[in-house]
């Protein structure tokens, strides 16, 4: 591809700007660990919310989303529930309040707050550190794979080379350069640099998204789109079977993609996605950048507002761009896609479309926007994980009296080490689709059981948490290496059951070891759930204590929030494909849900 001087200038101006901003703010990060990893709890909630949205606007996930919209049409709106995408609704409705009330620095430190001290509590603390590091390494590999594919399609230079007998492909060359640049300002500046650069990155991405949507809307007519899609492509509803046949379209080989994904039994897939989604959402955020943003908020109510803003600003601009790229590819990239034969790489649809159909200037903005998307997400992960190594391993078990200067220096070293190992994993990663499905369905399947019980069951112990997490990690790893042919989401119930068995066995192996710590956790956090004996004990000692009786209200707000978020996804899609009646209906749904959330959630927030 040939980039114009204007496009190249925009990209280089963005890179210089983000590096300059990151290094300028790096002075604030060197005070202590709290400043480095949490911004000293000084950052406004709206900055953290934009930063969090930027971190979730990753390029690999966007490429995957364009690919599944191309293949599954409107039914693809359900597939991101694999993560599940609406876990943020549970977070802003009530979990952000519960998490931030702890006042800790990391998810592992929160585990100690929940279970107290002792052997079981220590084991639970260690296992969450292990999970955090493994998941971050997996995501670094996933991002490395995605940015390489994207950059190869867009950048005009061939970076392939031989190095010590190893062939370095152009994709990996670009990925290495971008990862190194991102690591520079992230490692140097900590949370202050990450948040500031991500806010700037979100603005760039939003401008690019709107530009792509405008180009696609003016370039593709509804008659052109209808001529290349199968019956049912524009239908959101579905039955037990997918019933989407591409045989009579210019892309008959898409049927092979559907069969290889294993999603033809769409009704069964939906049931499992909802089951897994509810459990995973109650479990709360995994120990990564999302939880770090919650802990970085000034107070619990601001943590909830931050999580709400993440959803409120993310979906409409992102899907405006996603559907724009998809309809451009369907209408104009027929020959290029057909030339791939049966082995279409759907993850390349986005960069191929951008290469062929964006005008000068917008192409540079979009290229900078996707670099921003990658750098924002990558930076968020490599800023989050070292806290677990330095704060939860080194400081807790090796050198509790270490100076702030030494701890910050070790944080920088830990970041660099994790980036290096994650890139090594990325060199050996498969497709984005396989990584996404393993991360969302298998690995997180082993996370769910223990992390649901920690919120809602008073008798659950640190030993139960450890054995539940360990059983889950073992089950997900066995699935990855010995049963790769099975679709991950369909294996989720088995992984969950095996992990739940570990939770129960570990919990009842010993008496409740830390009743005082459990009572302190309950009193400070105020969760709802099965806390009867602990609630009675706390109220006996403190008759003024008021327990949480808002389960029904929180449940209603969660349901409203899921519909509210789904509306944000569907409004730009229906707008772009000229389904104006559906767009108006879902716009009304969005406004109605916004009113209900304002009245029954926002107005009731308390620290």
N, C-alpha and C positions, 0 to 999 in steps of 0.2 A: 504494500500500500504506500501511496505517496501522500505525505502530509504537507499542507501548505505552510509557508513561513508563519502565518498567523496562528495556525493550530499549534505548531511547535513552540511559538513564543508564549502562548497561553499556558501550555503544560509546564514549561520551564519557570514561568513566573509563579505558578502555583507551588511547584516544588521548593523554589527559593523562599517563597513567603511562609510556607508551613515550617520549614526548617528554621528560619529566622525567628518566628514566633515561639517555636518550641524551645530554642536555646535562650531566648530572651527571658522566658519564664522559669528557666531551670534554677535560678538563684533561690526561688522560694522552696524548692524541693529538698534542699540539702539540710534543713533544720533538724529533722528527726523522722522517724518512721511514719508517724501520723501525717506529717506534712507531705512525705514522699508518696504514700499510698492512698491517703484520704483527703489530701488538700487541707489538712488541719481542721476539717469540718467547718470551713469558712465559705465554701462555694455556694452561691444561690441555687435554689432547687430548679429554676428554669434553665440555668446553664447545664446542670447535671442532666436534666431531661433531654435537652438537645444533644448533649454528648452521648447519652445512652442510645438515643435514636440513631445517631451517626454510627455507633458501634454495631447496631443491628442491621444497618444498611450495607451488608457485605456484598462484594462483587460475586463471590462463588454462589451464594444463595440466590442472588438476582439472576445469574445465568441459569441456574436450575429452575427458577420460577418461570422464566421465559420459555424454557424447554418444555415444562409440563403444561403451560397454557397452550403452547403450539399443539401438543399431542392430545390433551384431554379437554380443551376448551374451557367452558365455564365450570365444568366439574372439577377442574384443577383448583378451584377456590377452596375445596375441602382438603386437598392433599397436604398443605402446610400444617394441618391439624396433627400431622405426624409428630411435630416438635413437642408440644402443641403451640401454635402461634398465640393462642389466647391465654397462655399462662400469665402474661403481664396483667390481665384483668384481675386474676386472683391476687396478684401482688399489690396492685394499687388499691383494691377494695379493702384488704385487711392485713396481708402478710407483711407489707412494708412497715406498717406500724409495729407489728410484733417483733420484726427483726431489728429495727432501729432502736427500740426500747432497751436493747441489751447494752449498747454503748461500747461494743467491742470493735476490733479492727478487721478480722477475717472470719470466714465461715467456720474454720477450725477452732478459732477462739470462742466462737458462739457455741460450738459443741461442748466445750468445757463449761461455759455458762449454763448450758442445759443439764448436763449430767454430773457436774462437780468434779471431785478428785477420786483417786483410786485406780485400780488396775483396769477395770472395764472402761472408765472414763478416758484413761490414757490411750487405750486401744482404739476407742472411737475417735479420739482426736487424731491419732496417727493415720487411721484409715481414710479420713476425710482429706487429709493432706495428700495422701497417695492418689485418691480419686481426682482431686483438683489438678494435680500435676499431670496425670494421665490424660484427663479431658483436655487440658490446655495444649498438650503436645499433639493430641489428635486434631484439634482445631487449627493449630499452626500448620500441620501437614495439609489439611483441607484448604486453607487459604493459599498456601504455597502452590498447590495444584491449580486452583482457580485463577490466580493472577497470572500464572504462566500461560495458560490457554488463552486468556483474554489478550494479554500483551502481544503474543505471537501473531494474532489475527490483525492487530491494530498497528503495531509499530513497524516501520519500514526497514529496520536494520536486522541483518542476520547475525545472531550472537553465538551460533553453534561453534564448538571448538573441541579439540582433544586435550585432555588434562590427565597426565600420568596414566595414559592408557584407557582413560574413561571418556566416553563421549558426552560432552555437555551440550544438550539440546538448546535451541534458541529460547524455548519456553522457560527452561530452568535458569538460563542466563538472565532473562528479564526478571524472573521471580527473585533471584538472588539479589540483584541490584535494588529492587524496590523494598525487599525485606531489610536490607542493610540500611537504606535511607530512613525507613520508618523506625528502626531500632535506635538510630542515632539520637533523635530528639526524645523518644519515649524513655530510653534508659537514662538519659541525662536529666530530663525535666520532671519525671514522675507524674503524679496526678494533675498538677497544675498545667503542665505542657499538654498532656493528653486531652483534658477537658477543653482548653482554649483552642487547640488545633482542631478538635472534633466539631466544635461549634462553627468554626470557619468552614470546615469540610462539609457540614450539613447544608450550609447556605449554597455552596458551589453545587452540591448534588441536586438540591431542589431546583435551582435554575436550569440545570441540565435536563432534569426530568420533565419540566414544563416545556422546554424546547423540543424534546423528542416527541412529546404528545402532540404538540401543534403541527410539527412536520408530518407525522403519521396521519392525523385527522384530515389534513388538507391534501394528502397524497393518495389515500385509499378510499374508494367509494364503497358503499355497502354492497353494490352489485359485484364489484371485483372480489370482495371478501366471500360472499355467498357462493361464488363460482368455484372456490377452491377448498371449502370445508365440507365435512360430511354432515348428514342429518344428525341432530342432537348436539352438535358442537356448541351451540348457543344456549343450551338448556342447563340450568343449575340443578334441577331435580334429577333423580336417578332411581333405578330399581335395584334388585339384587344383583343383576348383571350389568356391566358397563354399557353394552349395546352401542358401541361407537365404531363404525366400520369405514375405514379409509380406502377401501378397494376401488371405489369409483372416483377417486380424486387424483390429482397429480402426485400424491405422496402415498402410494399403496403400502410402501415398506414401513409406514408408521404402525401398522398392525403388529409387526414383529416387535416393535418397541413396547407396545402395550402388553404383549404376551410375556416378554422378558421381564418386565416390571412385576408381573404377577398380580395386577390390579383388576383383572377382568371380573372377579367376584367383588364388585364395588360395594355392595350392601354389607357384606361381611367385613370388608376393610373399614367401612365407616363405623360399624359397631365397635371394632377394636380400637380405632382412633379415638372415639369418644371415651371409652373405658380407660385407655391409657392416658388420654389427655386430662381427664378429671383427676386421676391419681397423681400424675406428674405435676399438675398445677398445685394441688394441695401440698405436695412435697416441698414446694417452694423453689426459688432459684438455685441453680447449682453454684458451687463456690467458684465464681468467675467474676467478670467485670460487672455484670448486672447486680450481683449482691454487693460488690464493692461500692457501686454508686449509691445504693441504699444506705450503707454504713457511713458513706461520706456526707450525707445530708446533715443539715444543722440540727434537725429535730424530727421526731417520727412523722408529724403531719406533713412536713416538707418532703420526706422520703416518699410518702404516698402521692403527693402532688407531682413529684418528679417522675414516678412510674406512670402516672396518668398522662403526663405530657408526652412521654415516649410514644405511647400509642396514638395520641391525638395528632401528632405531626408526621408520623411515619408512613401510613398506608396510602393516603390519597396521592401524594406526589410519586411515591414509588410505583404504584400500580398504573398511574397515568403513563409512566415510562415503559413498564413491563408490557402492557397491552399494545403500546405504540410500536415497540420493536417486534412484537409477535405478528401484528397484522401486516407490517412492512415485509417481514420474512415470508409469510404465507402468500402474499400477492406477487412479490418481485424476486424472490430467491428460488423459485421452482427449479430452474435448470441446475443451479449450483447444488441444491440439496439432493435432487434426483441423481446427480453425478456421483454422490457418495455411495450409491447402491444400497444394499440392505443394512450396511453398518453406518447409519447416520450418527454423527456425533452431535446430539441436540444441545450439548453445552456450548457449541460454537455458533449457535444461531444468533445470539446477541452480538458478539463481535463482528460476525460476517455482515449483519444488517447495518451496524454502525459504520463499518468500512465502506459499504456501498451506497448508503442513502442519506447520510447526514451532510449538510452543507458546510462550507468553510466557516470557521468560527465556532459554530455549534459543535462540530466534531472535536475541536480543541477543548471546549468547555466540558463536553461529555467525557472525553478522555481524562481530563483533570478530575471530573466528578467521580469516575470509577477508581481512579487512583486514590482519591479521598476516601471512597467507600472502603477500599481495601486497607488503606493505611489506618483509618479510624478503628476498624474492627481488630486488625492485627495489633495496633498499639494498645487497645483496651485489654486484650488478653495478656500481652507480655508485661503490662503494668500490674495486672492482678495476681498472677501466679507466684512471683517471687516473694510476696508477703507471706505465703504459707511456708516457704522454705526458711526465710530469715526470722520472721516473728514467731512461727509455730514450731519450728524445729531448733534452729540455732539459739535463739534467745531463750526459749522455754526450757530446753534440755541441755544445751552445751555451755552457753555463756550468758547467764541472766544479767550480768553486770556490764555487758558490752556498751561502749559509748555510742552515742547517736551517729557520730561520724563513721565509726566502724560498721554499724548496722546499715547505713545508707550505702557505703562502699560495697558491702556484701550483697545488697539488693541489686546493685548494678551488675555485679558479677553473676548473680543468679539469673538475671534477665538474659544476659548474653548466652549463658549456658543453655537455657531453655530454648532460645531461638535457634541455636546451633543444632540441638538434638531434634527439635521439631522440623527443621529443614531437612535433616537426614531422613526422617520419616516421610517427608513430602516427596523426596526423590524416589521412594518406593511405594507411593500411594497409587491406588487404582483410580477409577473414575470418581467424579464428584458425587454422582448418584449413590454409589456404593458407600462412600464415606459418610454422606448425609444420613443414609438409612441406618448404618451401624451406630453412628453417634446418637441419633435421635431415638432409635427403637431398641437396640440391644444394650449399649453401654448405659444409657439412661434408664433402661428397664431394670437394671440391677441397682439403680440409685433410689427408685421410687418407694419401695416398701418401707425401708428404714426411715426415710425422711417424711413419710406421711405419719407414721406412728410417733415420731418425736414431738409432733405438734398436739396430737389429740389423745394420747394414752398415758395416764399418770404412771402406770407400772413399768413402762418401757425403760430399760437401763442402757448404760454405756456399752456393756457387754453384748446386749441384744443388738445395739446399733452396729457394733463392730462385725459381729457374725452375719448380720443381714447384709451389710455392704460387701463383706468378703464373699458370701455365697453369690450375691448378684454379679460381682466382678468375675468370679470364676465361671458362672453360667454364661455371661455375655462373651467371655473370651473363648470358651468351648464352642459356642455357636459360630464365632468369627472364623476359627481355624478348622473346625471339623464338619460344620454344616453350612457352608457359605451359600449353597444352592437354595436355601429356604429364605423367603422374604422375611425381613427382620420383624416387622410389625406382627406377623402371624405367630412368631415365636415368643413375643412379649409375655403372654400369659404364663408360659412355662418358666421364663426367667423370673418374673414377678413372684410366682408361687415358690420357687426355690429360695429366693431371697427372703420371702416372708417366713419360710420355715426356719431359716437361720435367725431371724429376729425373735421368734417365739422360743426356740431352744436356748438361745443366749440369754434371754430375759429371765426365764424361769430356772436357769442353772444355779442362781444364787438369790438370796433375799435382796430386797431393794437396798442398795448400799449407801445411798446418799439422800435420805428423806428430807434433810434440811435444805440441801441444794435444790431439790425438786420443788419444794415449797417456795423457796426464794425466786426460782425461775417463774413459777406460776403467778406469784404475787406481782412481780415486776412486768411480766409480759402480758398477762391477762388473756390467755387464749380461751376459746370455747372447745368443747370436746368432752372426753370421758375423764374428768378430773375430780369426781365426787369425793373420794377420801382426802385428797389434797385440799380441795376447796373447803371441806368441813374443818380441817386442821387449821388452815389459814384464818378462817372466820372465827374460830374459837379464840385464837390468839389476838386477832384484830377485828373486833365486831364492826368497825367502820368500813372494812373492805367491801367493795361492791364488785361482784363477779361479772363476767362478760355474758350478757344475755342476748347478744345481737346475731346469733347464728342465722335466724330466718331473714333478718334484714341484709346481712352479708350475702346469703345465698341468692336473694332476689337481685341485689346489685351485681353479682357475678353474672347471672343470666342476662340481665339488661346490658351489661358491659360486653358480653360475647356478641350479642346481636348488634350493638353499637359498633364494635370493631369490624364485624362482617360487613356492615353497611359501608364503612369506609373503603373496604376492598372492592365492593361491587359497584359503587357509584362511578368511579373512573372507567371501569371495564364496560359497563352498560353505555356510558357516554361515548366511548370510543367506537363501539360497534353499532351505534345508532339505535339502540333499544331504549328510546326516550321514555316510554311509559314505565318500564322497569326502573329506569334511573330516577324518575320522579317519586315512585313508590318508595324506593330505598332511601332517597333523600329525606322523605317524610319520616321514615323509620329512624334515621339518624338523628333528626331534630327531636323527635319524641324521646328517644333514649337519652339524648343529651340533657333534656329537661329533667328526666327521672334521676339521672346520676347527680345532677346539681342539687336536687331537693333531698334525696335520700342517702347520698354519699358525701359529696363535698361539704354540704352544710352541717354534717354530723362529725367531721373529723376532729379528733381530740388526741393530744399527745399522751 
